[in-house]
Amino acid sequence: MDGNDIMLKWLLVLVVAVVLLSLFSPQLSRYGLGRLPGDLRIRRNGREYYLPITSTVLISLLLTLIARFIKI
């Protein structure tokens, strides 16, 4: 694998994590995810935009550790 393949995999993981966090944010907020420093919530014109940067990185790291232990 060259560097571009690895970068593409990480980009895909981050996109999937952002989508999952956005879908499950109400349930995950009970556990503190989505309210970490670095998670952005912007309210503008009656709409709320949410970008869970820190939560995405944290979940990505946890999934990476799990994948390494089970050797995916």
N, CA, C and O atoms as a Tripos MOL2 file, in Angstrom:
@<TRIPOS>MOLECULE
protein
  288   287    72     0     0
PROTEIN
NO_CHARGES

@<TRIPOS>ATOM
      1 N           0.8380   -1.1850    0.0000 N.3       1 MET1
      2 CA          0.0000    0.0000    0.0000 C.3       1 MET1
      3 C           0.8810    1.2460    0.0000 C.2       1 MET1
      4 O           1.8640    1.3290    0.7360 O.2       1 MET1
      5 N           0.5170    2.1910   -0.8230 N.am      2 ASP2
      6 CA          1.2650    3.4320   -0.7970 C.3       2 ASP2
      7 C           0.5510    4.4510    0.0930 C.2       2 ASP2
      8 O          -0.5060    4.1700    0.6580 O.2       2 ASP2
      9 N           1.1390    5.6170    0.2030 N.am      3 GLY3
     10 CA          0.6130    6.6380    1.1080 C.3       3 GLY3
     11 C          -0.7750    7.1210    0.7490 C.2       3 GLY3
     12 O          -1.5570    7.4740    1.6310 O.2       3 GLY3
     13 N          -1.0930    7.1400   -0.5470 N.am      4 ASN4
     14 CA         -2.4200    7.6100   -0.9630 C.3       4 ASN4
     15 C          -3.5180    6.6630   -0.5170 C.2       4 ASN4
     16 O          -4.6010    7.1120   -0.1430 O.2       4 ASN4
     17 N          -3.2610    5.3520   -0.5480 N.am      5 ASP5
     18 CA         -4.2590    4.3810   -0.1050 C.3       5 ASP5
     19 C          -4.5380    4.5220    1.3880 C.2       5 ASP5
     20 O          -5.6840    4.4540    1.8320 O.2       5 ASP5
     21 N          -3.4770    4.7170    2.1420 N.am      6 ILE6
     22 CA         -3.6410    4.8700    3.5930 C.3       6 ILE6
     23 C          -4.4170    6.1470    3.9080 C.2       6 ILE6
     24 O          -5.2960    6.1450    4.7700 O.2       6 ILE6
     25 N          -4.0920    7.2360    3.2110 N.am      7 MET7
     26 CA         -4.7840    8.5010    3.4320 C.3       7 MET7
     27 C          -6.2630    8.3790    3.0560 C.2       7 MET7
     28 O          -7.1290    8.9250    3.7390 O.2       7 MET7
     29 N          -6.5420    7.6690    1.9810 N.am      8 LEU8
     30 CA         -7.9250    7.4780    1.5550 C.3       8 LEU8
     31 C          -8.7110    6.6620    2.5790 C.2       8 LEU8
     32 O          -9.8780    6.9580    2.8360 O.2       8 LEU8
     33 N          -8.0900    5.6460    3.1640 N.am      9 LYS9
     34 CA         -8.7560    4.8570    4.2030 C.3       9 LYS9
     35 C          -9.0870    5.7180    5.4150 C.2       9 LYS9
     36 O         -10.1940    5.6360    5.9460 O.2       9 LYS9
     37 N          -8.1430    6.5410    5.8610 N.am     10 TRP10
     38 CA         -8.3940    7.3920    7.0210 C.3      10 TRP10
     39 C          -9.4740    8.4260    6.7300 C.2      10 TRP10
     40 O         -10.2980    8.7280    7.5940 O.2      10 TRP10
     41 N          -9.4720    8.9630    5.5240 N.am     11 LEU11
     42 CA        -10.5060    9.9160    5.1520 C.3      11 LEU11
     43 C         -11.8750    9.2470    5.1590 C.2      11 LEU11
     44 O         -12.8560    9.8340    5.6170 O.2      11 LEU11
     45 N         -11.9390    8.0310    4.6560 N.am     12 LEU12
     46 CA        -13.1970    7.2860    4.6650 C.3      12 LEU12
     47 C         -13.6610    7.0030    6.0880 C.2      12 LEU12
     48 O         -14.8480    7.1320    6.3860 O.2      12 LEU12
     49 N         -12.7510    6.6230    6.9610 N.am     13 VAL13
     50 CA        -13.0930    6.3680    8.3660 C.3      13 VAL13
     51 C         -13.6240    7.6400    9.0200 C.2      13 VAL13
     52 O         -14.6060    7.5880    9.7610 O.2      13 VAL13
     53 N         -12.9930    8.7700    8.7580 N.am     14 LEU14
     54 CA        -13.4520   10.0250    9.3560 C.3      14 LEU14
     55 C         -14.8330   10.4200    8.8500 C.2      14 LEU14
     56 O         -15.6650   10.8880    9.6280 O.2      14 LEU14
     57 N         -15.0880   10.2400    7.5610 N.am     15 VAL15
     58 CA        -16.4030   10.5830    7.0120 C.3      15 VAL15
     59 C         -17.4820    9.6910    7.6140 C.2      15 VAL15
     60 O         -18.5450   10.1780    8.0000 O.2      15 VAL15
     61 N         -17.2190    8.4000    7.6940 N.am     16 VAL16
     62 CA        -18.1920    7.4740    8.2820 C.3      16 VAL16
     63 C         -18.4320    7.8180    9.7460 C.2      16 VAL16
     64 O         -19.5720    7.7790   10.2110 O.2      16 VAL16
     65 N         -17.3760    8.1530   10.4760 N.am     17 ALA17
     66 CA        -17.5230    8.5090   11.8870 C.3      17 ALA17
     67 C         -18.3510    9.7810   12.0560 C.2      17 ALA17
     68 O         -19.1760    9.8590   12.9660 O.2      17 ALA17
     69 N         -18.1470   10.7690   11.2020 N.am     18 VAL18
     70 CA        -18.9300   12.0090   11.2920 C.3      18 VAL18
     71 C         -20.3970   11.7210   11.0200 C.2      18 VAL18
     72 O         -21.2680   12.2440   11.7150 O.2      18 VAL18
     73 N         -20.6820   10.9050   10.0270 N.am     19 VAL19
     74 CA        -22.0770   10.5670    9.7190 C.3      19 VAL19
     75 C         -22.7220    9.8200   10.8820 C.2      19 VAL19
     76 O         -23.8450   10.1350   11.2770 O.2      19 VAL19
     77 N         -22.0220    8.8370   11.4270 N.am     20 LEU20
     78 CA        -22.5700    8.0750   12.5560 C.3      20 LEU20
     79 C         -22.7630    8.9420   13.7870 C.2      20 LEU20
     80 O         -23.7760    8.8250   14.4770 O.2      20 LEU20
     81 N         -21.7970    9.8140   14.0680 N.am     21 LEU21
     82 CA        -21.9490   10.7120   15.2110 C.3      21 LEU21
     83 C         -23.1280   11.6570   15.0270 C.2      21 LEU21
     84 O         -23.8510   11.9440   15.9820 O.2      21 LEU21
     85 N         -23.3240   12.1340   13.8220 N.am     22 SER22
     86 CA        -24.4530   13.0270   13.5730 C.3      22 SER22
     87 C         -25.7850   12.3020   13.7530 C.2      22 SER22
     88 O         -26.7400   12.8740   14.2790 O.2      22 SER22
     89 N         -25.8490   11.0520   13.3180 N.am     23 LEU23
     90 CA        -27.0910   10.2850   13.4530 C.3      23 LEU23
     91 C         -27.3910    9.9180   14.9060 C.2      23 LEU23
     92 O         -28.5410    9.9670   15.3420 O.2      23 LEU23
     93 N         -26.3550    9.5530   15.6420 N.am     24 PHE24
     94 CA        -26.5440    9.0820   17.0090 C.3      24 PHE24
     95 C         -26.1920   10.1240   18.0750 C.2      24 PHE24
     96 O         -26.0190    9.7740   19.2430 O.2      24 PHE24
     97 N         -26.0850   11.3790   17.6920 N.am     25 SER25
     98 CA        -25.6750   12.4010   18.6540 C.3      25 SER25
     99 C         -26.6130   12.5490   19.8510 C.2      25 SER25
    100 O         -26.1200   12.7730   20.9570 O.2      25 SER25
    101 N         -27.9300   12.4380   19.7000 N.am     26 PRO26
    102 CA        -28.7640   12.5440   20.9020 C.3      26 PRO26
    103 C         -28.4850   11.4420   21.9280 C.2      26 PRO26
    104 O         -28.4670   11.7010   23.1320 O.2      26 PRO26
    105 N         -28.2680   10.2170   21.4520 N.am     27 GLN27
    106 CA        -27.9940    9.1200   22.3720 C.3      27 GLN27
    107 C         -26.5890    9.2330   22.9590 C.2      27 GLN27
    108 O         -26.3810    8.9460   24.1370 O.2      27 GLN27
    109 N         -25.6270    9.6490   22.1400 N.am     28 LEU28
    110 CA        -24.2390    9.7390   22.6000 C.3      28 LEU28
    111 C         -24.0000   10.9240   23.5360 C.2      28 LEU28
    112 O         -23.0550   10.9100   24.3240 O.2      28 LEU28
    113 N         -24.8450   11.9410   23.4530 N.am     29 SER29
    114 CA        -24.6470   13.1170   24.3150 C.3      29 SER29
    115 C         -24.8820   12.7870   25.7860 C.2      29 SER29
    116 O         -24.3920   13.4960   26.6650 O.2      29 SER29
    117 N         -25.6230   11.7230   26.0600 N.am     30 ARG30
    118 CA        -25.8060   11.2920   27.4480 C.3      30 ARG30
    119 C         -24.4900   10.8420   28.0700 C.2      30 ARG30
    120 O         -24.3150   10.9020   29.2870 O.2      30 ARG30
    121 N         -23.5580   10.3850   27.2160 N.am     31 TYR31
    122 CA        -22.2630    9.8960   27.6890 C.3      31 TYR31
    123 C         -21.1510   10.9300   27.5260 C.2      31 TYR31
    124 O         -19.9880   10.6220   27.7850 O.2      31 TYR31
    125 N         -21.4810   12.1310   27.1080 N.am     32 GLY32
    126 CA        -20.4910   13.1950   26.9940 C.3      32 GLY32
    127 C         -19.9130   13.3870   25.6030 C.2      32 GLY32
    128 O         -19.2240   14.3750   25.3520 O.2      32 GLY32
    129 N         -20.1830   12.4600   24.6960 N.am     33 LEU33
    130 CA        -19.6930   12.6390   23.3350 C.3      33 LEU33
    131 C         -20.5350   13.6820   22.6230 C.2      33 LEU33
    132 O         -21.7570   13.7200   22.7680 O.2      33 LEU33
    133 N         -19.8740   14.5130   21.8640 N.am     34 GLY34
    134 CA        -20.5710   15.5980   21.1860 C.3      34 GLY34
    135 C         -20.5110   16.8910   21.9590 C.2      34 GLY34
    136 O         -20.8990   17.9400   21.4460 O.2      34 GLY34
    137 N         -20.0380   16.8340   23.1700 N.am     35 ARG35
    138 CA        -19.8980   18.0420   23.9830 C.3      35 ARG35
    139 C         -18.4490   18.2440   24.4170 C.2      35 ARG35
    140 O         -18.1780   18.9670   25.3760 O.2      35 ARG35
    141 N         -17.5320   17.6090   23.7180 N.am     36 LEU36
    142 CA        -16.1130   17.7340   24.0390 C.3      36 LEU36
    143 C         -15.5680   19.0480   23.4790 C.2      36 LEU36
    144 O         -16.1330   19.6030   22.5370 O.2      36 LEU36
    145 N         -14.4780   19.5440   24.0530 N.am     37 PRO37
    146 CA        -13.8480   20.7330   23.4640 C.3      37 PRO37
    147 C         -13.3900   20.4070   22.0450 C.2      37 PRO37
    148 O         -12.6970   19.4110   21.8320 O.2      37 PRO37
    149 N         -13.7620   21.2190   21.0980 N.am     38 GLY38
    150 CA        -13.4110   20.9760   19.7080 C.3      38 GLY38
    151 C         -14.5970   20.5150   18.8770 C.2      38 GLY38
    152 O         -14.5150   20.4960   17.6490 O.2      38 GLY38
    153 N         -15.6960   20.1430   19.5210 N.am     39 ASP39
    154 CA        -16.9280   19.8150   18.8000 C.3      39 ASP39
    155 C         -17.6720   21.1200   18.5560 C.2      39 ASP39
    156 O         -17.9530   21.8670   19.4930 O.2      39 ASP39
    157 N         -17.9850   21.3890   17.3100 N.am     40 LEU40
    158 CA        -18.5790   22.6710   16.9520 C.3      40 LEU40
    159 C         -20.0830   22.5560   16.7530 C.2      40 LEU40
    160 O         -20.5660   21.6640   16.0560 O.2      40 LEU40
    161 N         -20.8090   23.4670   17.3720 N.am     41 ARG41
    162 CA        -22.2470   23.6190   17.1440 C.3      41 ARG41
    163 C         -22.4770   25.0730   16.7680 C.2      41 ARG41
    164 O         -22.1410   25.9840   17.5240 O.2      41 ARG41
    165 N         -23.0450   25.2750   15.6050 N.am     42 ILE42
    166 CA        -23.2840   26.6280   15.1160 C.3      42 ILE42
    167 C         -24.7730   26.7850   14.8700 C.2      42 ILE42
    168 O         -25.3690   26.0040   14.1290 O.2      42 ILE42
    169 N         -25.3700   27.7820   15.4820 N.am     43 ARG43
    170 CA        -26.7860   28.0770   15.2610 C.3      43 ARG43
    171 C         -26.8630   29.3380   14.4130 C.2      43 ARG43
    172 O         -26.3070   30.3820   14.7550 O.2      43 ARG43
    173 N         -27.5700   29.2060   13.2960 N.am     44 ARG44
    174 CA        -27.6540   30.3400   12.3870 C.3      44 ARG44
    175 C         -28.9840   30.2770   11.6420 C.2      44 ARG44
    176 O         -29.3350   29.2510   11.0590 O.2      44 ARG44
    177 N         -29.7010   31.3640   11.6690 N.am     45 ASN45
    178 CA        -30.9910   31.4800   10.9700 C.3      45 ASN45
    179 C         -31.9650   30.3680   11.3540 C.2      45 ASN45
    180 O         -32.6730   29.8420   10.4940 O.2      45 ASN45
    181 N         -32.0060   30.0100   12.6160 N.am     46 GLY46
    182 CA        -32.9380   29.0000   13.0860 C.3      46 GLY46
    183 C         -32.5100   27.5650   12.8320 C.2      46 GLY46
    184 O         -33.2550   26.6360   13.1450 O.2      46 GLY46
    185 N         -31.3300   27.3670   12.2740 N.am     47 ARG47
    186 CA        -30.8180   26.0190   12.0330 C.3      47 ARG47
    187 C         -29.5850   25.7750   12.8740 C.2      47 ARG47
    188 O         -28.8600   26.7030   13.2340 O.2      47 ARG47
    189 N         -29.3610   24.5180   13.1780 N.am     48 GLU48
    190 CA        -28.1880   24.1540   13.9590 C.3      48 GLU48
    191 C         -27.2990   23.2460   13.1240 C.2      48 GLU48
    192 O         -27.7490   22.2330   12.5900 O.2      48 GLU48
    193 N         -26.0340   23.6250   13.0210 N.am     49 TYR49
    194 CA        -25.0450   22.8380   12.3000 C.3      49 TYR49
    195 C         -24.0900   22.2490   13.3260 C.2      49 TYR49
    196 O         -23.6710   22.9310   14.2620 O.2      49 TYR49
    197 N         -23.7530   20.9910   13.1470 N.am     50 TYR50
    198 CA        -22.9640   20.2730   14.1370 C.3      50 TYR50
    199 C         -21.7890   19.6030   13.4470 C.2      50 TYR50
    200 O         -21.9720   18.8720   12.4740 O.2      50 TYR50
    201 N         -20.5800   19.8490   13.9460 N.am     51 LEU51
    202 CA        -19.3730   19.2270   13.4170 C.3      51 LEU51
    203 C         -18.5720   18.6580   14.5810 C.2      51 LEU51
    204 O         -17.8590   19.3990   15.2580 O.2      51 LEU51
    205 N         -18.6790   17.3460   14.8230 N.am     52 PRO52
    206 CA        -18.0470   16.7150   15.9890 C.3      52 PRO52
    207 C         -16.5830   16.3260   15.7240 C.2      52 PRO52
    208 O         -16.2760   15.1440   15.5740 O.2      52 PRO52
    209 N         -15.7030   17.2950   15.6680 N.am     53 ILE53
    210 CA        -14.3050   17.0320   15.3230 C.3      53 ILE53
    211 C         -13.6210   16.1810   16.3900 C.2      53 ILE53
    212 O         -13.0690   15.1280   16.0720 O.2      53 ILE53
    213 N         -13.6460   16.6090   17.6260 N.am     54 THR54
    214 CA        -12.9470   15.8980   18.6970 C.3      54 THR54
    215 C         -13.5670   14.5260   18.9600 C.2      54 THR54
    216 O         -12.8450   13.5490   19.1590 O.2      54 THR54
    217 N         -14.8710   14.4500   18.9620 N.am     55 SER55
    218 CA        -15.5320   13.1580   19.1800 C.3      55 SER55
    219 C         -15.2000   12.1840   18.0550 C.2      55 SER55
    220 O         -15.0310   10.9900   18.2980 O.2      55 SER55
    221 N         -15.1060   12.6860   16.8270 N.am     56 THR56
    222 CA        -14.7560   11.8360   15.6910 C.3      56 THR56
    223 C         -13.3590   11.2670   15.8420 C.2      56 THR56
    224 O         -13.1380   10.0800   15.6030 O.2      56 THR56
    225 N         -12.4120   12.1110   16.2390 N.am     57 VAL57
    226 CA        -11.0390   11.6500   16.4220 C.3      57 VAL57
    227 C         -10.9710   10.6210   17.5510 C.2      57 VAL57
    228 O         -10.2810    9.6090   17.4250 O.2      57 VAL57
    229 N         -11.6730   10.8700   18.6360 N.am     58 LEU58
    230 CA        -11.6740    9.9430   19.7730 C.3      58 LEU58
    231 C         -12.2580    8.5830   19.3830 C.2      58 LEU58
    232 O         -11.6810    7.5480   19.7150 O.2      58 LEU58
    233 N         -13.3740    8.5760   18.6960 N.am     59 ILE59
    234 CA        -13.9950    7.3190   18.2840 C.3      59 ILE59
    235 C         -13.1250    6.6060   17.2550 C.2      59 ILE59
    236 O         -13.0260    5.3790   17.2730 O.2      59 ILE59
    237 N         -12.5000    7.3550   16.3650 N.am     60 SER60
    238 CA        -11.6090    6.7540   15.3820 C.3      60 SER60
    239 C         -10.4210    6.0720   16.0530 C.2      60 SER60
    240 O         -10.0220    4.9800   15.6490 O.2      60 SER60
    241 N          -9.8630    6.7030   17.0610 N.am     61 LEU61
    242 CA         -8.7570    6.0880   17.7910 C.3      61 LEU61
    243 C          -9.1920    4.8270   18.5160 C.2      61 LEU61
    244 O          -8.4730    3.8280   18.5180 O.2      61 LEU61
    245 N         -10.3640    4.8700   19.1300 N.am     62 LEU62
    246 CA        -10.8770    3.6870   19.8230 C.3      62 LEU62
    247 C         -11.1360    2.5320   18.8570 C.2      62 LEU62
    248 O         -10.8100    1.3830   19.1580 O.2      62 LEU62
    249 N         -11.7170    2.8330   17.7040 N.am     63 LEU63
    250 CA        -11.9600    1.7860   16.7200 C.3      63 LEU63
    251 C         -10.6680    1.2340   16.1420 C.2      63 LEU63
    252 O         -10.5890    0.0490   15.8190 O.2      63 LEU63
    253 N          -9.6550    2.0800   16.0080 N.am     64 THR64
    254 CA         -8.3500    1.6140   15.5330 C.3      64 THR64
    255 C          -7.7290    0.6530   16.5300 C.2      64 THR64
    256 O          -7.1840   -0.3790   16.1400 O.2      64 THR64
    257 N          -7.8070    0.9810   17.8140 N.am     65 LEU65
    258 CA         -7.2660    0.0870   18.8380 C.3      65 LEU65
    259 C          -8.0050   -1.2530   18.8550 C.2      65 LEU65
    260 O          -7.3820   -2.3070   18.9780 O.2      65 LEU65
    261 N          -9.3090   -1.2070   18.7330 N.am     66 ILE66
    262 CA        -10.0920   -2.4400   18.7050 C.3      66 ILE66
    263 C          -9.7220   -3.2710   17.4890 C.2      66 ILE66
    264 O          -9.5550   -4.4860   17.5970 O.2      66 ILE66
    265 N          -9.5930   -2.6310   16.3290 N.am     67 ALA67
    266 CA         -9.2520   -3.3550   15.0980 C.3      67 ALA67
    267 C          -7.8710   -3.9780   15.1900 C.2      67 ALA67
    268 O          -7.6540   -5.0660   14.6550 O.2      67 ALA67
    269 N          -6.9400   -3.3230   15.8490 N.am     68 ARG68
    270 CA         -5.5970   -3.8910   15.9860 C.3      68 ARG68
    271 C          -5.6040   -5.1020   16.9040 C.2      68 ARG68
    272 O          -4.8400   -6.0430   16.6870 O.2      68 ARG68
    273 N          -6.4440   -5.0960   17.9130 N.am     69 PHE69
    274 CA         -6.5110   -6.2330   18.8210 C.3      69 PHE69
    275 C          -7.1610   -7.4490   18.1740 C.2      69 PHE69
    276 O          -6.7810   -8.5810   18.4700 O.2      69 PHE69
    277 N          -8.1350   -7.2310   17.2970 N.am     70 ILE70
    278 CA         -8.7770   -8.3670   16.6500 C.3      70 ILE70
    279 C          -8.2170   -8.5950   15.2610 C.2      70 ILE70
    280 O          -8.6920   -9.4840   14.5540 O.2      70 ILE70
    281 N          -7.2240   -7.8260   14.8440 N.am     71 LYS71
    282 CA         -6.4680   -7.9860   13.5870 C.3      71 LYS71
    283 C          -7.3470   -8.0050   12.3610 C.2      71 LYS71
    284 O          -7.3710   -8.9760   11.6050 O.2      71 LYS71
    285 N          -8.0680   -6.9170   12.1770 N.am     72 ILE72
    286 CA         -8.8840   -6.7700   10.9450 C.3      72 ILE72
    287 C          -7.9590   -6.3990    9.8090 C.2      72 ILE72
    288 O          -8.4110   -6.2220    8.6770 O.2      72 ILE72
@<TRIPOS>BOND
     1     1     2 1
     2     2     3 1
     3     3     4 2
     4     3     5 am
     5     5     6 1
     6     6     7 1
     7     7     8 2
     8     7     9 am
     9     9    10 1
    10    10    11 1
    11    11    12 2
    12    11    13 am
    13    13    14 1
    14    14    15 1
    15    15    16 2
    16    15    17 am
    17    17    18 1
    18    18    19 1
    19    19    20 2
    20    19    21 am
    21    21    22 1
    22    22    23 1
    23    23    24 2
    24    23    25 am
    25    25    26 1
    26    26    27 1
    27    27    28 2
    28    27    29 am
    29    29    30 1
    30    30    31 1
    31    31    32 2
    32    31    33 am
    33    33    34 1
    34    34    35 1
    35    35    36 2
    36    35    37 am
    37    37    38 1
    38    38    39 1
    39    39    40 2
    40    39    41 am
    41    41    42 1
    42    42    43 1
    43    43    44 2
    44    43    45 am
    45    45    46 1
    46    46    47 1
    47    47    48 2
    48    47    49 am
    49    49    50 1
    50    50    51 1
    51    51    52 2
    52    51    53 am
    53    53    54 1
    54    54    55 1
    55    55    56 2
    56    55    57 am
    57    57    58 1
    58    58    59 1
    59    59    60 2
    60    59    61 am
    61    61    62 1
    62    62    63 1
    63    63    64 2
    64    63    65 am
    65    65    66 1
    66    66    67 1
    67    67    68 2
    68    67    69 am
    69    69    70 1
    70    70    71 1
    71    71    72 2
    72    71    73 am
    73    73    74 1
    74    74    75 1
    75    75    76 2
    76    75    77 am
    77    77    78 1
    78    78    79 1
    79    79    80 2
    80    79    81 am
    81    81    82 1
    82    82    83 1
    83    83    84 2
    84    83    85 am
    85    85    86 1
    86    86    87 1
    87    87    88 2
    88    87    89 am
    89    89    90 1
    90    90    91 1
    91    91    92 2
    92    91    93 am
    93    93    94 1
    94    94    95 1
    95    95    96 2
    96    95    97 am
    97    97    98 1
    98    98    99 1
    99    99   100 2
   100    99   101 am
   101   101   102 1
   102   102   103 1
   103   103   104 2
   104   103   105 am
   105   105   106 1
   106   106   107 1
   107   107   108 2
   108   107   109 am
   109   109   110 1
   110   110   111 1
   111   111   112 2
   112   111   113 am
   113   113   114 1
   114   114   115 1
   115   115   116 2
   116   115   117 am
   117   117   118 1
   118   118   119 1
   119   119   120 2
   120   119   121 am
   121   121   122 1
   122   122   123 1
   123   123   124 2
   124   123   125 am
   125   125   126 1
   126   126   127 1
   127   127   128 2
   128   127   129 am
   129   129   130 1
   130   130   131 1
   131   131   132 2
   132   131   133 am
   133   133   134 1
   134   134   135 1
   135   135   136 2
   136   135   137 am
   137   137   138 1
   138   138   139 1
   139   139   140 2
   140   139   141 am
   141   141   142 1
   142   142   143 1
   143   143   144 2
   144   143   145 am
   145   145   146 1
   146   146   147 1
   147   147   148 2
   148   147   149 am
   149   149   150 1
   150   150   151 1
   151   151   152 2
   152   151   153 am
   153   153   154 1
   154   154   155 1
   155   155   156 2
   156   155   157 am
   157   157   158 1
   158   158   159 1
   159   159   160 2
   160   159   161 am
   161   161   162 1
   162   162   163 1
   163   163   164 2
   164   163   165 am
   165   165   166 1
   166   166   167 1
   167   167   168 2
   168   167   169 am
   169   169   170 1
   170   170   171 1
   171   171   172 2
   172   171   173 am
   173   173   174 1
   174   174   175 1
   175   175   176 2
   176   175   177 am
   177   177   178 1
   178   178   179 1
   179   179   180 2
   180   179   181 am
   181   181   182 1
   182   182   183 1
   183   183   184 2
   184   183   185 am
   185   185   186 1
   186   186   187 1
   187   187   188 2
   188   187   189 am
   189   189   190 1
   190   190   191 1
   191   191   192 2
   192   191   193 am
   193   193   194 1
   194   194   195 1
   195   195   196 2
   196   195   197 am
   197   197   198 1
   198   198   199 1
   199   199   200 2
   200   199   201 am
   201   201   202 1
   202   202   203 1
   203   203   204 2
   204   203   205 am
   205   205   206 1
   206   206   207 1
   207   207   208 2
   208   207   209 am
   209   209   210 1
   210   210   211 1
   211   211   212 2
   212   211   213 am
   213   213   214 1
   214   214   215 1
   215   215   216 2
   216   215   217 am
   217   217   218 1
   218   218   219 1
   219   219   220 2
   220   219   221 am
   221   221   222 1
   222   222   223 1
   223   223   224 2
   224   223   225 am
   225   225   226 1
   226   226   227 1
   227   227   228 2
   228   227   229 am
   229   229   230 1
   230   230   231 1
   231   231   232 2
   232   231   233 am
   233   233   234 1
   234   234   235 1
   235   235   236 2
   236   235   237 am
   237   237   238 1
   238   238   239 1
   239   239   240 2
   240   239   241 am
   241   241   242 1
   242   242   243 1
   243   243   244 2
   244   243   245 am
   245   245   246 1
   246   246   247 1
   247   247   248 2
   248   247   249 am
   249   249   250 1
   250   250   251 1
   251   251   252 2
   252   251   253 am
   253   253   254 1
   254   254   255 1
   255   255   256 2
   256   255   257 am
   257   257   258 1
   258   258   259 1
   259   259   260 2
   260   259   261 am
   261   261   262 1
   262   262   263 1
   263   263   264 2
   264   263   265 am
   265   265   266 1
   266   266   267 1
   267   267   268 2
   268   267   269 am
   269   269   270 1
   270   270   271 1
   271   271   272 2
   272   271   273 am
   273   273   274 1
   274   274   275 1
   275   275   276 2
   276   275   277 am
   277   277   278 1
   278   278   279 1
   279   279   280 2
   280   279   281 am
   281   281   282 1
   282   282   283 1
   283   283   284 2
   284   283   285 am
   285   285   286 1
   286   286   287 1
   287   287   288 2
@<TRIPOS>SUBSTRUCTURE
     1 MET1         2 RESIDUE 1 A MET
     2 ASP2         6 RESIDUE 1 A ASP
     3 GLY3        10 RESIDUE 1 A GLY
     4 ASN4        14 RESIDUE 1 A ASN
     5 ASP5        18 RESIDUE 1 A ASP
     6 ILE6        22 RESIDUE 1 A ILE
     7 MET7        26 RESIDUE 1 A MET
     8 LEU8        30 RESIDUE 1 A LEU
     9 LYS9        34 RESIDUE 1 A LYS
    10 TRP10       38 RESIDUE 1 A TRP
    11 LEU11       42 RESIDUE 1 A LEU
    12 LEU12       46 RESIDUE 1 A LEU
    13 VAL13       50 RESIDUE 1 A VAL
    14 LEU14       54 RESIDUE 1 A LEU
    15 VAL15       58 RESIDUE 1 A VAL
    16 VAL16       62 RESIDUE 1 A VAL
    17 ALA17       66 RESIDUE 1 A ALA
    18 VAL18       70 RESIDUE 1 A VAL
    19 VAL19       74 RESIDUE 1 A VAL
    20 LEU20       78 RESIDUE 1 A LEU
    21 LEU21       82 RESIDUE 1 A LEU
    22 SER22       86 RESIDUE 1 A SER
    23 LEU23       90 RESIDUE 1 A LEU
    24 PHE24       94 RESIDUE 1 A PHE
    25 SER25       98 RESIDUE 1 A SER
    26 PRO26      102 RESIDUE 1 A PRO
    27 GLN27      106 RESIDUE 1 A GLN
    28 LEU28      110 RESIDUE 1 A LEU
    29 SER29      114 RESIDUE 1 A SER
    30 ARG30      118 RESIDUE 1 A ARG
    31 TYR31      122 RESIDUE 1 A TYR
    32 GLY32      126 RESIDUE 1 A GLY
    33 LEU33      130 RESIDUE 1 A LEU
    34 GLY34      134 RESIDUE 1 A GLY
    35 ARG35      138 RESIDUE 1 A ARG
    36 LEU36      142 RESIDUE 1 A LEU
    37 PRO37      146 RESIDUE 1 A PRO
    38 GLY38      150 RESIDUE 1 A GLY
    39 ASP39      154 RESIDUE 1 A ASP
    40 LEU40      158 RESIDUE 1 A LEU
    41 ARG41      162 RESIDUE 1 A ARG
    42 ILE42      166 RESIDUE 1 A ILE
    43 ARG43      170 RESIDUE 1 A ARG
    44 ARG44      174 RESIDUE 1 A ARG
    45 ASN45      178 RESIDUE 1 A ASN
    46 GLY46      182 RESIDUE 1 A GLY
    47 ARG47      186 RESIDUE 1 A ARG
    48 GLU48      190 RESIDUE 1 A GLU
    49 TYR49      194 RESIDUE 1 A TYR
    50 TYR50      198 RESIDUE 1 A TYR
    51 LEU51      202 RESIDUE 1 A LEU
    52 PRO52      206 RESIDUE 1 A PRO
    53 ILE53      210 RESIDUE 1 A ILE
    54 THR54      214 RESIDUE 1 A THR
    55 SER55      218 RESIDUE 1 A SER
    56 THR56      222 RESIDUE 1 A THR
    57 VAL57      226 RESIDUE 1 A VAL
    58 LEU58      230 RESIDUE 1 A LEU
    59 ILE59      234 RESIDUE 1 A ILE
    60 SER60      238 RESIDUE 1 A SER
    61 LEU61      242 RESIDUE 1 A LEU
    62 LEU62      246 RESIDUE 1 A LEU
    63 LEU63      250 RESIDUE 1 A LEU
    64 THR64      254 RESIDUE 1 A THR
    65 LEU65      258 RESIDUE 1 A LEU
    66 ILE66      262 RESIDUE 1 A ILE
    67 ALA67      266 RESIDUE 1 A ALA
    68 ARG68      270 RESIDUE 1 A ARG
    69 PHE69      274 RESIDUE 1 A PHE
    70 ILE70      278 RESIDUE 1 A ILE
    71 LYS71      282 RESIDUE 1 A LYS
    72 ILE72      286 RESIDUE 1 A ILE
